[in-house]
Amino acid sequence: MEKIYARPTGLLNTSNPYCPGCSHPTISKIIAEVLDEMGLRDNALIVYAIGCTTLSQVMFTFNMASALHGRAPSLATGYKRIRPDQPVILIQGDGDAIAIGASETINTASRGEPLTVIVVNNQIFGMTGGQMSPTTLTGQASTTSPNGRDPSVTGYPVRMAEMIAILDAPRYVTRCGVFAPKYTIKAKKAIQKGLEIQINEKGYSYIELISACPVNWHMEPVDTMRYIEESVLPVYPLGDLKTK
């Protein structure tokens, strides 16, 4: 019998370490598929950050490196400058890339380091207790904003992709979704494009993935899809923000 679908070779046959309904396993799967299809499984390095992305280390068979909180861009930059021909992928959460590591993210993009940066935006600090992050929506509740985010106190949601898109150096900036199949297909293509730009053009790519966090949103997984469509996408619209 012809096999038409199989587990990517970059994923271990292990139990899922993530919460029910979390989008991270989908992200891990499409990254593994892209690296398989591009023949990069044995050559690529994945730099993961502190947060829910840390759990991916028990799923992948790739070369991986762990960075301090917010410092994944610096670690990746140093490695890439030493090994310029090795593809490097960063996987960060919004708390890591846009809060603790905001300066690292902006300056790495401004320099145009040849990296493929994947930022998972679920509008919350997921692993550390559900605190408000820079991407938390106005009025959205969290453990540190139980009555909802108040812009007069904590400001408005940060749109990092839009900020990076106005910089000169980045070659590809996009926002995709991984909360429903029709969006996940586009997200996979975006990751492939980001790697192609890194390999062929020595360019920087920023790929933001809108993700669900049912546990910290206090929702059933099935309800998160409608919530994202109705509440999240008006603030963080999907699509390419910059292509060169």
N, CA and C of each residue as an Amber inpcrd file, in Angstrom:
protein
   732
   0.8450000  -1.1920000   0.0000000   0.0000000   0.0000000   0.0000000
   0.8870000   1.2510000   0.0000000   0.5660000   2.1860000  -0.8880000
   1.3370000   3.4160000  -0.9690000   1.0580000   4.2940000   0.2410000
   2.1330000   4.7490000   0.8900000   1.9930000   5.6470000   2.0310000
   1.8910000   7.0730000   1.5230000   0.8110000   7.7550000   1.8750000
   0.5970000   9.1240000   1.4000000   0.7940000  10.1610000   2.5020000
   0.9090000   9.6900000   3.7330000   1.1360000  10.6270000   4.8340000
   1.8570000   9.9010000   5.9470000   2.8190000  10.5690000   6.5650000
   3.5850000   9.9540000   7.6430000   4.0730000  11.0300000   8.5960000
   4.4610000  10.5920000   9.7730000   5.0430000  11.5110000  10.7510000
   6.3480000  12.0780000  10.1960000   6.5580000  13.3950000  10.2770000
   7.8450000  13.9530000   9.8350000   8.9940000  13.3070000  10.5970000
  10.1100000  13.0750000   9.9140000  11.2410000  12.4130000  10.5540000
  11.8310000  13.2540000  11.6810000  11.5620000  14.5570000  11.6580000
  12.0900000  15.4270000  12.6940000  11.3060000  15.4160000  13.9840000
  10.1680000  14.7030000  14.0130000   9.3580000  14.6250000  15.2170000
   9.4910000  13.2480000  15.8480000   9.7450000  13.2280000  17.1400000
   9.8090000  11.9700000  17.8680000   8.4080000  11.3940000  18.0610000
   8.3300000  10.0890000  18.1430000   7.0620000   9.4200000  18.4190000
   6.8500000   9.4050000  19.9310000   6.4320000  10.5490000  20.4370000
   6.2910000  10.7210000  21.8800000   4.9580000  11.3960000  22.1860000
   4.5750000  11.4090000  23.4320000   3.3170000  12.0350000  23.8060000
   3.4270000  13.5500000  23.7100000   2.3070000  14.1890000  23.4610000
   2.2480000  15.6390000  23.3120000   2.4060000  16.3070000  24.6890000
   3.4170000  17.1720000  24.8710000   3.6230000  17.7970000  26.1840000
   2.7780000  19.0460000  26.4200000   1.9980000  19.4480000  25.4230000
   1.2660000  20.7090000  25.5240000  -0.1570000  20.5140000  26.0450000
  -0.7550000  21.6170000  26.4700000  -2.1280000  21.5950000  26.9870000
  -3.1170000  21.2970000  25.8540000  -4.2770000  20.7540000  26.1760000
  -5.2950000  20.4850000  25.1560000  -5.6950000  21.7630000  24.4130000
  -5.6990000  21.6820000  23.1000000  -6.1080000  22.8210000  22.2870000
  -5.0210000  23.8170000  21.9730000  -3.8390000  23.6420000  22.5380000
  -2.7120000  24.5420000  22.2630000  -2.2780000  24.4030000  20.8060000
  -1.8460000  25.5090000  20.2230000  -1.4180000  25.4930000  18.8220000
   0.0430000  25.1060000  18.6280000   0.8060000  25.0340000  19.7010000
   2.2360000  24.7400000  19.5650000   2.5270000  23.4090000  18.8680000
   1.8070000  22.3170000  19.1640000   2.0980000  21.0720000  18.4530000
   1.9200000  21.1960000  16.9380000   0.9540000  21.9750000  16.5140000
   0.7630000  22.2100000  15.0790000   1.9640000  22.9240000  14.4940000
   2.4790000  23.9050000  15.2340000   3.6550000  24.6470000  14.7680000
   4.8600000  23.7240000  14.6630000   5.0590000  22.8800000  15.6870000
   6.1710000  21.9300000  15.6530000   6.0500000  21.0130000  14.4430000
   4.8510000  20.5810000  14.1670000   4.6170000  19.6530000  13.0570000
   4.9440000  20.3020000  11.7110000   4.4720000  21.5190000  11.4780000
   4.7160000  22.1110000  10.1640000   6.1780000  22.5140000   9.9900000
   6.8600000  22.8840000  11.0890000   8.3010000  23.1510000  10.9800000
   9.0310000  21.8820000  10.5820000   8.6900000  20.7660000  11.2260000
   9.3320000  19.4880000  10.8960000   9.0470000  19.0920000   9.4550000
   7.8260000  19.3220000   8.9970000   7.4890000  18.9860000   7.6180000
   8.2980000  19.8210000   6.6350000   8.4190000  21.1070000   6.9020000
   9.1700000  21.9820000   6.0070000  10.6310000  21.5610000   5.9310000
  11.2360000  21.2800000   7.0850000  12.6440000  20.8890000   7.0910000
  12.8500000  19.5540000   6.3750000  11.9050000  18.6340000   6.5230000
  11.9730000  17.3740000   5.7770000  11.9020000  17.6400000   4.2750000
  10.9110000  18.4020000   3.8720000  10.6670000  18.6320000   2.4440000
  11.7920000  19.4270000   1.7840000  12.4820000  20.2650000   2.5630000
  13.5940000  21.0480000   2.0150000  14.9310000  20.3440000   2.1790000
  14.9210000  19.1560000   2.7880000  16.1610000  18.4040000   2.9810000
  17.1030000  19.0410000   3.9810000  16.5610000  19.7070000   4.9970000
  17.3850000  20.4620000   5.9470000  17.4080000  19.8470000   7.3420000
  16.8010000  18.6930000   7.5280000  16.6520000  18.1460000   8.8800000
  17.9910000  17.9780000   9.5890000  19.0080000  17.5470000   8.8930000
  20.3010000  17.2710000   9.5340000  21.2120000  18.4820000   9.5850000
  20.7940000  19.5710000   8.9540000  21.6800000  20.7270000   8.8710000
  21.1790000  21.9250000   9.6560000  19.8750000  22.0430000   9.8160000
  19.3120000  23.2390000  10.4530000  19.5380000  23.2290000  11.9620000
  19.5960000  24.4280000  12.5290000  19.6320000  24.6090000  13.9820000
  18.3650000  25.3440000  14.4010000  17.6920000  24.8410000  15.4260000
  16.5350000  25.5200000  15.9910000  16.9350000  26.1090000  17.3380000
  16.7730000  27.4230000  17.4600000  17.0260000  28.1120000  18.7240000
  15.6720000  28.3800000  19.3740000  15.4490000  27.8170000  20.5410000
  14.1700000  28.0100000  21.2100000  14.3860000  28.8370000  22.4730000
  13.3190000  29.4970000  22.8810000  13.4170000  30.4450000  23.9870000
  12.6990000  29.9080000  25.2120000  12.8350000  30.6130000  26.3230000
  12.1240000  30.2520000  27.5420000  10.6340000  30.5140000  27.3460000
   9.8220000  29.5910000  27.7910000   8.3840000  29.7070000  27.6160000
   7.8330000  28.3900000  27.0990000   6.6330000  28.4240000  26.5580000
   6.0280000  27.1890000  26.0590000   6.8310000  26.5760000  24.9170000
   7.5790000  27.3980000  24.1940000   8.4000000  26.8600000  23.1120000
   9.4610000  25.8900000  23.6370000   9.8150000  26.0190000  24.9130000
  10.8160000  25.1270000  25.5070000  10.3960000  23.6700000  25.4010000
   9.0980000  23.4060000  25.4670000   8.6190000  22.0280000  25.4310000
   8.8860000  21.3440000  24.0930000   9.1700000  22.1340000  23.0680000
   9.4270000  21.5290000  21.7610000  10.6980000  20.6840000  21.7580000
  11.5720000  20.9070000  22.7430000  12.8240000  20.1490000  22.7690000
  12.5910000  18.6550000  22.9670000  11.4470000  18.2670000  23.5430000
  11.1780000  16.8430000  23.7410000  10.4620000  16.2420000  22.5510000
  10.1720000  17.0730000  21.5260000   9.4660000  16.5940000  20.3480000
  10.3630000  16.4800000  19.1240000  11.3730000  17.3410000  19.0450000
  12.2040000  17.4240000  17.8460000  13.4310000  16.5170000  17.9100000
  13.8980000  16.1070000  16.7380000  15.1740000  15.3990000  16.6300000
  16.2450000  16.2900000  15.9990000  15.9490000  17.5630000  15.8140000
  16.8800000  18.4790000  15.1700000  17.9810000  18.9250000  16.1250000
  19.0040000  19.5560000  15.5600000  19.9810000  20.2610000  16.3750000
  19.2720000  21.4450000  17.0180000  19.4020000  21.5900000  18.3400000
  18.6810000  22.6330000  19.0460000  19.5810000  23.3300000  20.0560000
  19.2530000  24.5860000  20.3430000  19.9880000  25.3500000  21.3460000
  18.9990000  26.1710000  22.1520000  19.1880000  26.2260000  23.4530000
  18.2930000  26.9680000  24.3350000  18.9250000  28.3010000  24.7040000
  18.1140000  29.3620000  24.6230000  18.6020000  30.7000000  24.9580000
  17.9950000  31.1680000  26.2700000  18.6500000  32.1250000  26.9020000
  18.0680000  32.7840000  28.0620000  16.8170000  33.5450000  27.6310000
  15.9760000  33.8840000  28.6020000  14.7060000  34.5350000  28.2960000
  14.9350000  35.8440000  27.5420000  14.3980000  35.9210000  26.3260000
  14.5160000  37.1150000  25.5080000  15.7820000  37.2180000  24.6940000
  16.7020000  36.2660000  24.8650000  18.0170000  36.4180000  24.2360000
  18.2340000  35.4820000  23.0370000  17.1810000  34.8580000  22.5610000
  17.3270000  33.9510000  21.4160000  17.9200000  34.6460000  20.1820000
  17.5250000  35.8830000  19.8450000  18.1170000  36.5210000  18.6690000
  19.6310000  36.6980000  18.7630000  20.1320000  37.0040000  19.9630000
  21.5820000  37.1800000  20.1160000  22.3230000  35.8560000  19.9860000
  21.7690000  34.8110000  20.6280000  22.3940000  33.4950000  20.5000000
  22.4090000  33.0600000  19.0460000  21.2750000  33.2370000  18.3600000
  21.1730000  32.8300000  16.9530000  22.1120000  33.6390000  16.0690000
  22.2270000  34.9370000  16.3590000  23.1220000  35.7910000  15.5740000
  24.5690000  35.3180000  15.6960000  25.0080000  35.0550000  16.9280000
  26.3790000  34.5870000  17.1230000  26.6480000  33.2890000  16.4040000
  25.7110000  32.3530000  16.5090000  25.8930000  31.0610000  15.8450000
  25.9140000  31.2270000  14.3350000  24.9990000  32.0250000  13.8050000
  24.9090000  32.1970000  12.3540000  26.1590000  32.8510000  11.7960000
  26.7620000  33.7560000  12.5440000  27.9830000  34.4070000  12.0500000
  29.1660000  33.4490000  12.0350000  29.1290000  32.4710000  12.9240000
  30.1870000  31.4550000  12.9300000  29.9340000  30.4000000  11.8600000
  28.6480000  30.0380000  11.6870000  28.2560000  29.0150000  10.7150000
  27.2760000  29.6170000   9.7200000  27.7450000  30.4910000   8.8270000
  26.8170000  31.2260000   7.9490000  26.0430000  30.3550000   6.9710000
  26.5190000  29.1600000   6.6920000  25.8390000  28.2950000   5.7300000
  24.8210000  27.3650000   6.3870000  24.6720000  27.4320000   7.7020000
  23.7210000  26.5620000   8.3900000  22.4210000  27.3160000   8.6430000
  21.2820000  26.8000000   8.1650000  19.9980000  27.4730000   8.4110000
  19.6770000  27.5210000   9.9000000  19.2170000  28.6740000  10.3710000
  18.8890000  28.8610000  11.7780000  17.4540000  29.3670000  11.8910000
  16.6470000  28.6780000  12.6960000  15.2640000  29.0540000  12.9460000
  15.1210000  29.4190000  14.4160000  14.4810000  30.5390000  14.7020000
  14.1470000  30.9130000  16.0760000  12.6710000  30.6150000  16.3050000
  12.3500000  30.0240000  17.4600000  10.9610000  29.8350000  17.8580000
  10.7890000  30.5320000  19.2020000   9.9740000  31.5910000  19.2130000
   9.7740000  32.3850000  20.4240000   8.2910000  32.6440000  20.6510000
   7.9120000  32.8720000  21.9040000   6.5700000  33.3160000  22.2170000
   6.5030000  34.8310000  22.2270000   5.2850000  35.3810000  22.3020000
   5.1490000  36.8330000  22.3010000   5.7450000  37.4520000  23.5640000
   5.6480000  36.7650000  24.7020000   6.2600000  37.2910000  25.9210000
   7.7610000  37.3600000  25.8050000   8.3610000  36.3400000  25.1990000
   9.8100000  36.2860000  25.0480000  10.3040000  37.2990000  24.0180000
   9.6730000  37.3130000  22.8440000  10.1830000  38.1280000  21.7310000
   9.7640000  39.5880000  21.8100000   8.5900000  39.8640000  22.4140000
   8.0350000  41.2100000  22.3360000   8.0490000  41.9150000  23.6880000
   8.2240000  41.1540000  24.7790000   8.3390000  41.7730000  26.1040000
   9.8010000  41.7650000  26.5340000  10.2510000  40.6340000  27.0690000
  11.5920000  40.5410000  27.6290000  12.6660000  40.7660000  26.5670000
  12.4170000  40.2930000  25.3580000  13.4250000  40.3940000  24.2980000
  13.1030000  41.4080000  23.2300000  12.3090000  42.4310000  23.5390000
  11.8960000  43.4010000  22.5140000  13.0920000  44.0810000  21.8560000
  14.0540000  44.5020000  22.6520000  15.2390000  45.1680000  22.0920000
  16.0200000  44.2200000  21.1990000  16.1780000  42.9690000  21.6600000
  16.8900000  41.9760000  20.8540000  16.1830000  41.7700000  19.5130000
  14.8650000  41.6480000  19.5640000  14.0980000  41.4010000  18.3430000
  14.2410000  42.5450000  17.3570000  14.0460000  43.7550000  17.8320000
  14.1050000  44.9250000  16.9490000  15.4920000  45.1130000  16.3570000
  16.5190000  45.0160000  17.1810000  17.8690000  45.2800000  16.6840000
  18.3770000  44.1830000  15.7600000  17.9850000  42.9390000  16.0130000
  18.3660000  41.8570000  15.1060000  17.7150000  42.0630000  13.7430000
  16.4460000  42.4760000  13.7510000  15.7580000  42.7580000  12.4920000
  16.3640000  43.9640000  11.7920000  16.7150000  45.0010000  12.5670000
  17.2830000  46.2100000  11.9840000  18.6250000  45.9370000  11.2910000
  19.3880000  44.9940000  11.8610000  20.6660000  44.6230000  11.2390000
  20.4670000  43.7000000  10.0490000  19.2890000  43.1070000   9.9310000
  19.0370000  42.1900000   8.8200000  19.8050000  40.8960000   8.9430000
  19.9530000  40.4010000  10.1600000  20.6580000  39.1350000  10.3380000
  19.9390000  38.0350000   9.5380000  20.6690000  37.1860000   8.8370000
  20.0420000  36.1480000   8.0060000  19.4630000  35.0140000   8.8480000
  18.2990000  35.2580000   9.4140000  17.6350000  34.3160000  10.3090000
  16.1660000  34.2010000   9.9150000  15.5590000  33.0890000  10.2920000
  14.1180000  32.8990000  10.1190000  13.4950000  32.8780000  11.5090000
  12.7840000  33.9540000  11.8520000  12.2520000  34.1410000  13.1960000
  10.7600000  33.8090000  13.1970000  10.3640000  32.8740000  14.0500000
   8.9680000  32.4960000  14.2050000   8.5230000  32.9130000  15.6070000
   7.5370000  33.8010000  15.6730000   7.0270000  34.2760000  16.9620000
   5.5780000  33.8160000  17.1120000   5.3250000  33.0690000  18.1770000
   3.9900000  32.5470000  18.4550000   3.2450000  33.5630000  19.3140000
   2.2210000  34.1640000  18.7540000   1.4670000  35.2270000  19.4320000
   0.1380000  34.6740000  19.9180000   0.0730000  34.3490000  21.2270000
  -1.1980000  33.9210000  21.8150000  -1.7070000  34.9210000  22.8570000
  -1.1510000  36.1240000  22.8320000  -1.6100000  37.2540000  23.6450000
  -1.5310000  37.0060000  25.1560000  -0.5730000  36.1520000  25.5750000
  -0.4950000  35.8450000  27.0030000   0.8770000  35.2590000  27.3290000
   1.3200000  35.3850000  28.5640000   2.4600000  34.6060000  29.0420000
   1.9130000  33.2340000  29.4310000   2.0970000  32.2450000  28.5800000
   1.4540000  30.9610000  28.7770000   2.0670000  30.0940000  29.8640000
   3.3750000  29.9010000  29.8310000   4.0130000  28.9420000  30.7330000
   4.1130000  29.4580000  32.1650000   4.2560000  30.7530000  32.3330000
   4.5870000  31.2990000  33.6560000   3.3720000  31.7200000  34.4730000
   2.1590000  31.4350000  33.9850000   1.0080000  31.7030000  34.8270000
  -0.1070000  32.5250000  34.2280000  -0.0460000  32.8050000  32.9340000
  -1.1420000  33.5270000  32.2900000  -1.1460000  35.0170000  32.5280000
   0.0490000  35.6050000  32.6950000   0.1160000  37.0480000  32.8980000
  -0.1020000  37.8010000  31.5860000  -0.4210000  39.0640000  31.6960000
  -0.5810000  39.9290000  30.5320000   0.7490000  40.0610000  29.7990000
   0.7100000  40.0070000  28.4900000   1.9010000  40.2190000  27.6680000
   1.7020000  41.4800000  26.8430000   2.7260000  41.9310000  26.1070000
   2.5440000  43.1340000  25.2820000   1.4450000  42.9760000  24.2320000
   1.1380000  41.7410000  23.8480000   0.1310000  41.5330000  22.8020000
  -1.2700000  41.2760000  23.3520000  -1.4370000  41.2590000  24.6670000
  -2.7590000  41.0630000  25.2650000  -3.7220000  42.1370000  24.7520000
  -4.9160000  41.7230000  24.3800000  -5.8810000  42.6440000  23.8030000
  -6.4280000  43.6160000  24.8450000  -6.8740000  44.7650000  24.3930000
  -7.5660000  45.7000000  25.2670000  -8.8080000  45.0260000  25.8520000
  -8.9280000  45.0440000  27.1600000 -10.0630000  44.4170000  27.8210000
  -9.8880000  42.9380000  28.0970000  -8.8190000  42.3370000  27.5830000
  -8.6000000  40.9040000  27.8010000  -8.1130000  40.6520000  29.2220000
  -8.7090000  39.6700000  29.8820000  -8.3330000  39.3490000  31.2520000
  -7.1060000  38.4540000  31.2870000  -6.3070000  38.6180000  32.3230000
  -5.1490000  37.7650000  32.5760000  -4.9440000  37.7410000  34.0890000
  -3.9640000  36.9770000  34.5600000  -3.7360000  36.9340000  36.0040000
  -3.2350000  38.2700000  36.5410000  -2.6260000  39.0930000  35.6850000
  -2.1600000  40.4110000  36.1260000  -3.0700000  41.5330000  35.6400000
  -4.1120000  41.1880000  34.9020000  -5.1400000  42.1690000  34.5240000
  -6.5070000  41.4840000  34.6410000  -6.8760000  41.1030000  35.8620000
  -8.1090000  40.3110000  36.0480000  -9.3760000  41.0180000  35.5810000
  -9.3490000  42.3370000  35.5370000 -10.5150000  43.0940000  35.0700000
 -10.4040000  43.4960000  33.6070000  -9.3920000  42.9570000  32.9400000
  -9.1670000  43.2920000  31.5410000  -8.0790000  44.3320000  31.3790000
  -7.3400000  44.2520000  30.2900000  -6.2600000  45.2130000  30.0450000
  -6.8310000  46.6170000  29.8870000  -6.2640000  47.5360000  30.6430000
  -6.6930000  48.9260000  30.6270000  -5.6000000  49.7600000  29.9590000
  -5.8230000  50.2650000  28.7470000  -4.7800000  51.0200000  28.0350000
  -4.2870000  52.2540000  28.7910000  -5.1200000  52.8300000  29.6530000
  -4.6870000  54.0160000  30.3960000  -3.6270000  53.6670000  31.4350000
  -3.5190000  52.3780000  31.7660000  -2.5410000  51.9270000  32.7600000
  -1.3830000  51.1840000  32.1000000  -1.7010000  50.3040000  31.1750000
  -0.6720000  49.4070000  30.6080000  -0.4540000  49.5900000  29.1180000
  -1.0890000  50.5800000  28.5090000  -0.8910000  50.8140000  27.0930000
  -1.7130000  49.8720000  26.2260000  -1.5110000  49.9970000  24.9310000
  -2.2680000  49.2240000  23.9560000  -1.4710000  48.0060000  23.4750000
  -2.1310000  47.0430000  22.8480000  -1.4110000  45.8800000  22.3090000
  -0.3090000  46.2990000  21.3360000   0.8250000  45.6260000  21.4390000
   1.9850000  45.9260000  20.5950000   1.9190000  45.0840000  19.3260000
   2.0600000  45.7220000  18.1830000   2.0620000  45.0370000  16.8910000
   3.5060000  44.9840000  16.3830000   4.2270000  43.9860000  16.8460000
   5.6470000  43.8800000  16.5190000   5.8770000  43.6760000  15.0270000
   5.0350000  42.8900000  14.3800000   5.2310000  42.6540000  12.9510000
   5.1780000  43.9620000  12.1660000   4.2140000  44.8310000  12.5070000
   4.1120000  46.1090000  11.8230000   5.3350000  46.9790000  12.0970000
   5.8720000  46.9060000  13.3040000   7.0610000  47.6850000  13.6450000
   8.2730000  47.2130000  12.8440000   8.4160000  45.9080000  12.7160000
   9.5510000  45.3670000  11.9720000   9.4180000  45.6530000  10.4790000
   8.1790000  45.6660000   9.9940000   7.9580000  45.8570000   8.5640000
   8.4340000  47.2210000   8.0650000   8.4990000  48.2320000   8.9450000
   8.9290000  49.5570000   8.4970000  10.4470000  49.6950000   8.4760000
  11.1700000  48.6970000   9.0120000  12.6230000  48.7390000   8.9880000
  13.1400000  48.4350000   7.5800000  14.3220000  48.9070000   7.2680000
  14.8740000  48.7390000   5.9210000  15.3600000  47.3200000   5.6420000
  15.9810000  46.6840000   6.6380000  16.7080000  45.4460000   6.3720000
  15.8380000  44.2040000   6.1680000  14.7890000  43.9780000   6.9460000
  14.0300000  42.7280000   6.7960000  13.4940000  42.5500000   5.3770000
  13.5540000  41.2990000   4.9150000  13.1120000  41.0080000   3.5550000
  11.7000000  40.4250000   3.5190000  11.2730000  39.8310000   4.6140000
   9.9570000  39.1930000   4.6090000   9.3540000  39.2970000   6.0070000
   8.1900000  39.9100000   6.0930000   7.4580000  40.0340000   7.3560000
   6.0100000  39.6420000   7.0760000   5.5070000  38.6790000   7.8410000
   4.1450000  38.2070000   7.6010000   3.5000000  37.7700000   8.9080000
   2.1650000  37.7180000   8.8960000   1.4210000  37.2020000  10.0390000
   0.4460000  36.1380000   9.5250000   0.5340000  34.9500000  10.1240000
  -0.3000000  33.8270000   9.7180000  -1.0240000  33.2680000  10.9370000
  -1.9310000  32.3470000  10.7080000  -2.6480000  31.6980000  11.7880000
  -2.3770000  30.2080000  11.8160000  -2.4680000  29.6260000  13.0130000
  -2.3050000  28.1730000  13.1560000  -3.4400000  27.6010000  13.9980000
  -4.5670000  28.2890000  14.0090000  -5.6970000  27.8920000  14.8440000
  -6.7840000  27.1750000  14.0480000  -6.6160000  27.0710000  12.7300000
  -7.5470000  26.3510000  11.8740000  -6.7840000  25.8840000  10.6320000
  -7.1700000  24.7440000  10.0360000  -6.4170000  24.1700000   8.9140000
  -6.2150000  25.1210000   7.7390000  -7.2200000  25.8990000   7.3890000
  -7.0900000  26.7590000   6.2080000  -6.0040000  27.8060000   6.3810000
  -5.7330000  28.1870000   7.6230000  -4.6660000  29.1360000   7.8860000
  -3.3160000  28.4420000   8.0560000  -3.3350000  27.2390000   8.6090000
  -2.0960000  26.5090000   8.8680000  -1.3460000  26.2130000   7.5750000
  -2.0530000  25.9410000   6.5140000  -1.4180000  25.6870000   5.2200000
  -0.6040000  26.8980000   4.7810000  -1.1650000  28.0880000   4.9620000
  -0.4440000  29.3050000   4.6020000   0.7460000  29.5370000   5.5260000
   0.5910000  29.1750000   6.8000000   1.6970000  29.3330000   7.7480000
   2.8770000  28.4620000   7.3540000   2.5930000  27.2470000   6.9300000
   3.6680000  26.3460000   6.4970000   4.4070000  26.9200000   5.2910000
   3.6690000  27.4710000   4.3520000   4.2970000  28.0780000   3.1760000
   5.1490000  29.2840000   3.5660000   4.6960000  30.0250000   4.5750000
   5.4580000  31.1940000   5.0240000   6.7850000  30.7750000   5.6450000
   6.7810000  29.7060000   6.4300000   8.0200000  29.2190000   7.0360000
   8.9890000  28.7630000   5.9550000   8.4770000  28.0780000   4.9560000
   9.3350000  27.6460000   3.8470000   9.9280000  28.8560000   3.1280000
   9.0910000  29.8600000   2.8820000   9.5880000  31.0600000   2.2110000
  10.6520000  31.7540000   3.0490000  10.4350000  31.8200000   4.3740000
  11.4250000  32.4410000   5.2450000  12.7660000  31.7370000   5.1840000
  12.7450000  30.4200000   5.1260000  13.9920000  29.6560000   5.0220000
  14.6460000  29.8600000   3.6590000  13.8530000  29.9020000   2.6180000
  14.4210000  30.1280000   1.2850000  15.0960000  31.4860000   1.2000000
  14.4880000  32.4950000   1.8100000  15.0950000  33.8310000   1.8170000
  16.4040000  33.8180000   2.6100000  16.4120000  33.0980000   3.7390000
  17.6430000  33.0130000   4.5240000  18.7540000  32.3200000   3.7380000
  18.4240000  31.2340000   3.0660000  19.4310000  30.4220000   2.3770000
  19.8870000  31.0700000   1.0730000  18.9390000  31.5490000   0.2890000
  19.2640000  32.0260000  -1.0600000  19.6270000  33.4980000  -1.1170000
  19.0400000  34.2970000  -0.2230000  19.2440000  35.7330000  -0.2910000
  19.9770000  36.2950000   0.9280000  20.2910000  35.4150000   1.8790000
  20.9570000  35.8490000   3.1150000  20.1580000  36.9450000   3.8000000
  18.8470000  36.7540000   3.8520000  17.9740000  37.7850000   4.3950000
  17.2590000  37.3730000   5.6730000  16.6970000  38.3740000   6.3350000
  15.9720000  38.2060000   7.5970000  14.4780000  38.0850000   7.3270000
  13.8160000  37.1610000   8.0390000  12.3690000  37.0110000   7.9400000
  11.7610000  36.9600000   9.3410000  10.5940000  37.5880000   9.4740000
   9.8340000  37.5690000  10.7240000   8.4580000  37.0060000  10.4110000
   8.1340000  35.8740000  11.0200000   6.8710000  35.1910000  10.7760000
   6.1110000  35.1000000  12.0900000   5.0360000  35.8520000  12.2130000
   4.2320000  35.8410000  13.4300000   3.0550000  34.8960000  13.2320000
   2.8490000  34.0060000  14.2000000   1.7960000  33.0080000  14.1060000
   0.7640000  33.2520000  15.2030000  -0.4600000  33.5580000  14.8050000
  -1.5510000  33.7440000  15.7700000  -1.9790000  32.3700000  16.2750000
  -1.9110000  32.2100000  17.6010000  -2.0630000  30.9020000  18.2280000
  -3.1110000  30.9650000  19.3360000  -3.6150000  29.7950000  19.7230000
  -4.6140000  29.7050000  20.7920000  -3.9870000  29.2120000  22.0900000
  -4.5100000  29.7090000  23.2160000  -4.0930000  29.2550000  24.5390000
  -5.3480000  29.0370000  25.3860000  -6.0670000  27.9340000  25.1420000
  -7.3490000  27.7270000  25.8210000  -7.2670000  27.7590000  27.3430000
  -6.1990000  27.2140000  27.9220000  -6.1020000  27.1420000  29.3840000
  -6.0600000  28.5360000  29.9980000  -5.1930000  29.3830000  29.4830000
  -5.0630000  30.7210000  30.0560000  -6.1290000  31.6890000  29.5680000
  -6.8040000  31.3410000  28.4890000  -7.9470000  32.1420000  28.0510000
  -9.2280000  31.6890000  28.7540000  -9.1410000  30.5550000  29.4540000
 -10.2930000  29.9950000  30.1630000 -11.4470000  29.7070000  29.1910000
 -11.0930000  29.0070000  28.1090000 -12.0540000  28.6450000  27.0730000
 -11.9010000  27.1790000  26.6980000 -12.9710000  26.6130000  26.1790000
 -12.8760000  25.3100000  25.5480000 -12.1240000  25.4730000  24.2300000
 -11.2840000  24.4970000  23.8560000 -10.5040000  24.6290000  22.6210000
 -11.3330000  24.9980000  21.4000000 -12.5160000  24.3940000  21.2620000
 -13.3250000  24.6780000  20.0740000 -13.7820000  26.1280000  20.0390000
 -13.9320000  26.7490000  21.2130000 -14.3870000  28.1420000  21.2650000
 -13.2890000  29.1340000  20.9070000 -12.0320000  28.7070000  20.9890000
 -10.9320000  29.6320000  20.6980000 -10.9000000  30.0290000  19.2340000
 -11.3350000  29.1400000  18.3490000 -11.2940000  29.4590000  16.9160000
 -12.2240000  30.6260000  16.6000000 -13.4240000  30.5860000  17.1540000
 -14.3690000  31.6850000  16.9310000 -13.8720000  32.9630000  17.6080000
 -13.2910000  32.8240000  18.7970000 -12.7750000  33.9960000  19.5100000
 -11.6700000  34.6820000  18.7090000 -10.7790000  33.8890000  18.1400000
  -9.6860000  34.4810000  17.3510000 -10.2400000  35.2080000  16.1360000
 -11.1610000  34.5690000  15.4260000 -11.7530000  35.1910000  14.2470000
 -12.4280000  36.5190000  14.6020000 -13.1600000  36.5450000  15.7150000
 -13.9770000  37.7100000  16.0510000 -13.2220000  38.7960000  16.8120000
 -12.2570000  38.4080000  17.6490000 -11.6200000  39.3810000  18.5480000
 -10.1440000  39.6280000  18.2700000  -9.4100000  38.5660000  17.8950000
  -7.9650000  38.7060000  17.7400000  -7.5840000  39.2470000  16.3610000
  -8.1720000  38.7060000  15.3120000  -7.7650000  39.1000000  13.9580000
  -8.0640000  40.5690000  13.6270000  -9.0920000  41.1920000  14.1950000
  -9.2450000  42.6280000  13.9500000  -8.0640000  43.4570000  14.4710000
  -7.3920000  42.9630000  15.5200000  -6.2300000  43.6610000  16.0810000
  -4.9500000  43.2100000  15.3920000  -4.8760000  41.9240000  15.0790000
  -3.6910000  41.3490000  14.4330000  -4.1070000  40.6910000  13.1200000
  -4.3660000  41.4790000  12.0830000  -4.8270000  40.9160000  10.8080000
  -3.7510000  40.0650000  10.1390000  -4.2090000  39.0160000   9.4810000
  -3.2950000  38.1160000   8.7970000  -2.8780000  38.6780000   7.4490000
  -1.6990000  38.2410000   6.9800000  -1.2390000  38.6460000   5.6600000
   0.2060000  39.1230000   5.6690000   0.7480000  39.3050000   4.4740000
   2.1130000  39.7910000   4.3240000   2.1640000  41.2910000   4.6140000
   3.1440000  41.6860000   5.4090000   3.3510000  43.0960000   5.7000000
   4.5280000  43.6730000   4.9110000   5.4510000  42.7820000   4.5170000
   6.5950000  43.2350000   3.7380000   7.1820000  42.0770000   2.9590000
   7.4070000  42.2750000   1.6920000   8.1280000  41.3100000   0.8640000
   9.0880000  42.0760000  -0.0200000  10.2320000  41.4930000  -0.2660000
  11.2080000  42.1210000  -1.1620000  11.5690000  41.1460000  -2.2640000
